[in-house]
Each structure stands twice: as C-alpha cells, then as structure tokens.
C-alpha cells in the first residue's frame, strides 16, 4: 500500500480508530468494494463512516454490513445510505476468512477505507478477536504511559 508522501492519489476516506481499542487485530487484508456511481462521488467528498459496520462471509461471498456512505445530493439516481456492499476477495482468501470466523471464533472488522494509488476505493479488513475489559484497560494504561513519557522527554529536553 502506497503512503501519502509517495503518491498524491492515496487518500484515506474513513478510519475505524475504535477497532484497535475493542479488538486484538491478528491479521489484515486489503479488499476491493463494489460501489455505485453516486457512492464514489460521495466518497470523494469524504463522507463515510465505518465505525459501526462489520464484514461477514455469507453464501460464499464477503459482505460489508451497516457501513454508511452519505447521500450525494446532485445524484440523478441516489443510493441507499446503509445498504450491504459486496467486498472483492480471492476464493483462497475467502475460504481462509470463513475458516477463521467459523472455527476460531474470530470476527472481520473494517479498519480503513481509502483511495489507492490508481484511484480505486479499497478497504483494509482486520481478522480480530474481541478484547475483554481488563485487556482494554491495559491498552489504555500503555497509551497513557506513552503520552506521559513523551511529555517528560519534551520538558526535559
């Protein structure tokens, strides 16, 4: 994946920052997404939300459920805001994702939606396991200690 400095076309549309707090991400995967024309126009205006959505393998296909893409007001044929969107992935990856979610009790969490270097909308999906409350507290304590350490280094220097 190209970084913003390397490529001017790379642009993050929506980021699920809460996912890394609520889930332990074990692996991630870049997938394509099937969109309608008005949805792409709306995404170019930076209006999407992936915080409360999830991905699921159903009937041999990968779906993005409950994602929000704001309506494009100048569209001749508007789209549904919270419709199910099909995600594009190879058969091999699809079977691996199905095995992870069915056998090991994992879940598929959208991490980030972005335009890649070719201007195509892509999504990064994380294979994750839910954290317990004590794990979340531990993560928060580490983050707070990191901030405090940075402040101490900044003030000392």
Buried (B, 14 or more C-beta within 10 A) or exposed (E): EEEEEEBEEBBEBBBBEEBBEBBBBEEBBBBBBEBBEBBBBBBBEEBBBBBEBBBBBEEEEBBBBEBBBBEBEEBEEBBEBEEBBBBBBEEEBBEBBBEBBEEEEBBBBBBBBBBBBEEEBBBBBBBBBEBEEEBEEEBEEEEEEEEEEEEEEEEEE
